[in-house]
């Protein structure tokens, strides 16, 4: 069923990724573009994110949130799954295939993403710590282990389980965080997987939409 009203998502007013589309609202934008659902965007400042009004939408004071009529959601996995189950285009019709696609969504967020976020923290937030140089190789190796598992599972296929699904969307968006780390390039099939995902027209529309908002905010 396609909803008639436009949902609204919240995004960073001034994204720390400098328009690279690495903030988590990108996943939601991309999902909405894949299913052809128009949406509104409400930018939120870092200070406003921590205020009571925004915390009624997101109890942890983060973005994105998703509002559609009386429904408010937070957490990108829940938002993308909600979109995918209410529109065609992101989940297969076959019940078993839908379940597998959903499993890949959970795997992306619960298994693949945590060591990648840990790596980001190690390289950026902890780089000035006296133990950083010793810890960083350990964190990088944890990422490699996850990538090796994923690479074996993908093999020579274009997507993780048949046609493109919400599972591929979430996995590719998680992997995009590694583009500049050099680690993704160690796995040619994963690098190609991300490139295929980024070549999708829906991704391009979502990326340009978030980038144009970034530049309208006066950041270059």
Secondary structure, DSSP 8 states (H G I E B T S, - for coil): ---SS-EEEEEESS-TTTTSS-STHHHHHHHHHHHT--EEEEEE-HHHHTSHHHHTT-TTS-S-EEEETTEEEESHHHHHHHHHHHSTTSS-SSHHHHHHHHHHHHHIIIIIHHHHHHHHIIIIISTTSTTHHHHHHHHHHHHHHHHHHHHHHHTT-SSSSSS--HHHHHHHHHHGGGTTTSSGGG-HHHHHHHHHHHTSHHHHHHHHHHHHHHHHTT--
